[in-house]
Amino acid sequence: MKTNQRTESKGGFPLRSARNQYSSGLLVLLGGLTLAWGFNFTAMKVALSEIPPLTFRSICLFFGALTLFALLRLRGQRLILPKHQWGRLIILAISNITCFHILLVFGLTMIPSGRVAILAFTMPVWATILSVWILGDHLSVRKVAGLALGLAGIVLLLGEGIVSLRAAPVGAVLVLVGAFCWGFGTVLQKRYPVDMPISSYTAWIMLLGSVPMIIGAWLFENPRALLDVTFWPGMALLYNVVIAFAFAQWAWLKLAILLPVSVSSLSTLMVPVVGVFSGMLFLNERPSWTEYGALVMVLGSLISVIMPSGAKQADVGLR
């Protein structure tokens, strides 16, 4: 790798680039990543209309991981994991991948895709709270304000769900717990980093995280349902494997290595916005004022929590 670009550290986290400028091609890639993740909430909703949840997500993760392994192999990337770190990797895979994705897809079967996009990307809020306990981080006034905004958005969505359903908003709670698991895994991987490049680490946790879902799909779902999948749900499944996992993971890793956190984090900020409006465009979803209000609050929270202040660059671990 050229000396004017960032390289990956042993612990799997990107080192800062010495170059202050970045090409327009990288910014186009950033936009592509934002659209890939944002539209994926709509694609998942379409796929889940005919494909059982565990079957759907296990296929996405397993084949997405294999595709990423193939790309890394072509690049000559180290893929072998030190034996003494298998236990650590399994724990990180369960929290970052298995728990998050299981709860996400079941939540998607119950509530609109736009609402799922908003709730899923409350992850940095939970990661910030957990980092105080696990990493000993200190909360600035700015981060406390961001956390308050994020929690207010969550309460707004959950409260509206309770009023409209006159019962616990199960789907929203599932996605929210999934976001918490993702945040917990994000903090854990900083507390207990794995001794391998971040690209190989990502492929491994995707593969290992898919194993419990494959077992669950085999035991509790009917794999033959895939034989009856029609065109659009099939295309949505293909979109998830090729675009949302293989391309998006590769794009995120490239951006995380070559761009400052303040720039690469823009994709995270815009994903809920794209998710809400793609649901309106393709699924005829009609968000209420509470969802728009929660979207504004969560975006404000993300800006406060993950965007570095001044010249300081925070190390944020997002997918």
C-alpha positions in Angstrom: 0.0 0.0 0.0 1.3 3.5 -0.8 2.8 5.4 2.0 0.3 8.3 1.6 -2.6 6.0 2.5 -3.7 4.5 5.7 -2.9 0.9 6.5 -4.6 -1.5 8.9 -3.3 -2.0 12.4 -2.7 -5.4 14.0 -5.7 -5.1 16.1 -7.9 -4.7 13.1 -8.6 -0.9 13.3 -7.6 1.6 10.6 -4.7 3.9 11.1 -5.0 7.6 10.2 -4.0 8.6 6.7 -1.2 11.1 6.3 -3.0 12.5 3.2 -5.5 15.3 3.8 -7.1 15.2 0.4 -9.2 12.4 -1.0 -10.4 11.7 -4.5 -13.9 12.3 -5.9 -14.0 8.5 -6.6 -13.9 7.8 -2.9 -16.8 10.2 -2.3 -18.8 8.5 -5.0 -18.1 5.2 -3.3 -19.3 6.8 0.0 -22.6 7.7 -1.7 -22.9 4.3 -3.1 -22.4 2.7 0.3 -25.1 5.0 1.8 -27.6 4.0 -0.9 -26.7 0.3 -0.6 -27.3 0.2 3.1 -30.3 2.6 3.0 -32.2 0.8 0.3 -31.4 -2.5 1.9 -34.1 -2.0 4.6 -36.7 -2.0 1.7 -35.0 -5.0 0.0 -35.1 -7.0 3.3 -38.8 -6.2 3.7 -39.5 -7.5 0.2 -37.4 -10.6 0.7 -39.0 -11.4 4.0 -42.5 -11.4 2.4 -41.7 -14.9 1.0 -38.5 -16.1 2.6 -38.4 -17.2 6.3 -36.3 -14.8 8.5 -33.5 -17.2 9.6 -33.2 -18.8 6.2 -33.0 -15.3 4.5 -30.4 -13.9 6.9 -28.2 -17.1 7.0 -28.0 -17.1 3.2 -27.1 -13.4 3.1 -24.3 -13.7 5.7 -22.9 -17.1 4.6 -22.6 -16.2 0.9 -21.7 -12.6 1.6 -18.8 -13.9 3.8 -17.7 -16.3 1.1 -17.7 -13.5 -1.5 -15.7 -11.3 0.8 -13.2 -14.1 1.5 -12.7 -14.6 -2.2 -12.1 -10.9 -2.8 -9.5 -10.8 0.1 -7.8 -13.9 -1.2 -7.4 -12.3 -4.6 -5.8 -9.3 -2.8 -3.4 -11.6 -1.0 -4.9 -10.7 2.4 -4.0 -12.8 5.4 -7.1 -14.9 6.4 -5.7 -17.3 9.0 -6.8 -16.6 12.6 -4.4 -17.3 15.5 -5.7 -20.3 17.4 -5.7 -18.6 20.8 -8.2 -15.9 19.6 -11.0 -18.2 18.3 -13.0 -17.8 21.5 -12.8 -14.0 21.3 -13.8 -14.0 17.7 -16.8 -16.3 18.4 -18.1 -13.9 21.2 -17.7 -10.9 18.9 -19.5 -12.7 16.1 -22.4 -13.6 18.3 -22.9 -10.0 19.6 -22.1 -8.1 16.4 -23.7 -10.5 13.9 -25.9 -13.3 15.2 -27.9 -11.4 17.8 -28.2 -8.2 15.8 -29.3 -9.8 12.5 -31.8 -12.2 14.1 -33.5 -9.5 16.0 -33.4 -7.2 13.0 -35.1 -9.5 10.5 -37.8 -10.6 13.0 -38.5 -6.9 13.8 -38.7 -6.2 10.1 -41.6 -8.7 9.8 -43.6 -6.6 12.3 -43.0 -2.9 11.6 -42.3 -0.6 8.6 -38.8 -0.6 7.1 -38.3 3.1 7.7 -38.9 2.7 11.4 -36.5 -0.2 11.5 -33.8 1.9 9.8 -34.2 4.6 12.5 -34.1 2.2 15.4 -31.2 0.1 14.0 -29.0 3.1 13.7 -29.3 4.0 17.4 -26.4 1.7 17.8 -23.8 4.5 18.4 -26.0 5.7 21.3 -25.8 2.4 23.0 -22.1 2.0 22.1 -21.4 5.4 23.7 -23.2 4.5 26.9 -21.5 1.1 27.1 -18.1 2.6 26.5 -18.3 4.4 29.8 -18.7 1.2 31.6 -16.5 -1.2 29.5 -13.8 1.2 28.3 -13.8 3.8 31.0 -14.6 6.6 28.5 -15.7 10.0 29.7 -18.9 11.7 28.4 -18.5 15.3 27.2 -21.5 17.7 27.4 -21.9 17.3 23.6 -22.2 13.5 23.9 -24.6 13.7 26.8 -26.8 16.0 24.7 -26.5 13.6 21.8 -27.5 10.7 24.0 -30.5 12.6 25.3 -31.7 13.3 21.8 -31.3 9.7 20.8 -33.2 8.4 23.8 -35.9 11.0 23.2 -36.3 9.7 19.6 -36.5 6.1 20.9 -39.2 7.1 23.5 -41.2 8.9 20.8 -41.2 5.8 18.5 -42.0 3.4 21.3 -44.6 5.6 22.9 -46.4 6.0 19.5 -46.3 2.2 19.1 -47.8 1.6 22.5 -50.6 4.1 21.9 -51.5 2.8 18.4 -51.2 -0.9 19.1 -52.4 -0.7 22.7 -49.7 -3.3 23.5 -45.9 -3.5 23.7 -44.4 -2.6 20.3 -42.7 -5.9 20.0 -41.1 -5.3 16.6 -39.6 -2.0 17.7 -38.3 -3.5 20.9 -36.7 -6.4 18.9 -34.8 -4.0 16.6 -33.8 -1.8 19.6 -32.4 -4.8 21.5 -30.6 -5.7 18.3 -29.1 -2.3 18.0 -28.0 -2.6 21.7 -26.3 -5.9 20.8 -24.5 -4.3 17.9 -23.3 -1.5 20.1 -22.2 -3.9 22.8 -20.2 -5.9 20.2 -18.7 -2.7 18.8 -17.4 -1.7 22.3 -16.2 -5.3 23.0 -14.1 -5.3 19.8 -12.3 -2.2 21.0 -11.8 -3.7 24.5 -10.7 -7.1 23.1 -9.3 -6.5 19.6 -8.5 -9.5 17.4 -5.0 -9.8 16.0 -5.8 -9.7 12.3 -6.6 -7.1 9.6 -10.1 -5.6 9.9 -11.1 -6.9 6.5 -10.3 -10.5 7.4 -11.9 -10.0 10.8 -15.1 -8.8 9.2 -15.3 -11.8 6.9 -14.7 -14.2 9.8 -17.4 -12.8 12.1 -19.9 -12.8 9.2 -19.2 -16.5 8.6 -19.2 -17.5 12.2 -22.2 -15.4 13.0 -24.2 -17.1 10.3 -23.7 -20.6 11.8 -26.4 -20.3 14.6 -28.8 -18.9 12.0 -28.1 -21.8 9.6 -28.8 -24.3 12.4 -32.0 -22.4 13.5 -33.2 -22.2 9.9 -32.7 -26.0 9.5 -34.4 -26.8 12.7 -37.3 -24.4 12.7 -38.0 -23.3 9.2 -38.7 -25.0 5.8 -35.8 -24.5 3.4 -38.0 -25.7 0.6 -39.8 -22.3 0.8 -37.0 -21.0 -1.3 -38.4 -23.0 -4.3 -41.5 -20.9 -4.2 -39.9 -17.5 -4.1 -41.1 -15.2 -6.8 -39.0 -12.7 -8.9 -38.9 -9.6 -6.6 -38.2 -11.3 -3.3 -35.5 -13.4 -5.2 -34.0 -10.2 -6.5 -34.1 -8.7 -3.0 -32.2 -11.7 -1.7 -29.6 -11.4 -4.4 -29.3 -7.7 -3.6 -28.5 -8.5 0.0 -25.8 -11.0 -0.8 -24.1 -9.1 -3.6 -24.7 -5.4 -2.7 -25.6 -5.1 1.0 -23.0 -7.6 2.2 -20.2 -8.2 -0.4 -20.0 -4.7 -2.0 -21.0 -2.7 1.1 -18.6 -4.5 3.4 -15.8 -4.0 0.9 -16.7 -0.4 0.4 -16.9 0.3 4.1 -13.5 -1.3 4.8 -11.9 0.8 1.9 -13.5 4.0 3.2 -12.6 3.3 6.8 -8.9 2.8 5.7 -8.6 5.8 3.3 -10.9 8.5 4.7 -11.1 10.4 8.0 -13.7 9.1 10.4 -15.6 12.4 10.1 -16.1 11.8 6.4 -16.7 8.0 6.4 -19.3 8.4 9.2 -21.4 10.4 6.8 -22.7 7.1 5.4 -23.9 6.1 8.8 -25.7 9.5 9.3 -27.6 9.2 6.0 -28.6 5.5 6.1 -31.8 6.1 8.2 -32.8 8.9 5.9 -32.5 6.8 2.8 -34.2 3.9 4.6 -37.2 6.0 5.5 -37.7 7.5 2.0 -37.0 4.2 0.1 -39.8 2.6 2.2 -42.1 5.5 1.1 -41.0 5.1 -2.6 -41.1 1.4 -3.0 -43.3 0.0 -0.3 -45.9 2.9 -0.1 -45.1 3.4 3.6 -46.4 6.6 5.0 -44.3 7.7 8.1 -46.2 9.6 10.7 -45.0 12.8 12.3 -43.6 10.8 15.2 -41.2 8.9 12.8 -40.1 12.2 11.2 -39.5 13.6 14.6 -37.6 10.6 15.8 -35.5 10.6 12.6 -34.5 14.2 13.3 -33.7 13.4 16.9 -31.6 10.2 16.0 -29.7 12.1 13.3 -28.9 14.9 15.8 -27.8 12.2 18.3 -25.5 10.5 15.7 -23.9 13.8 14.8 -23.2 14.6 18.4 -22.0 11.1 19.3 -19.9 9.9 16.3 -18.7 13.1 14.6 -15.4 14.2 16.0 -15.2 17.7 17.5 -12.6 20.1 16.1 -9.5 18.3 14.9 -10.0 15.3 17.1 -10.6 12.1 15.3 -12.6 9.4 17.1 -12.2 5.8 16.2 -15.7 4.5 15.4 -16.3 0.9 14.6 -19.3 0.6 12.3 -20.3 -1.8 9.7 
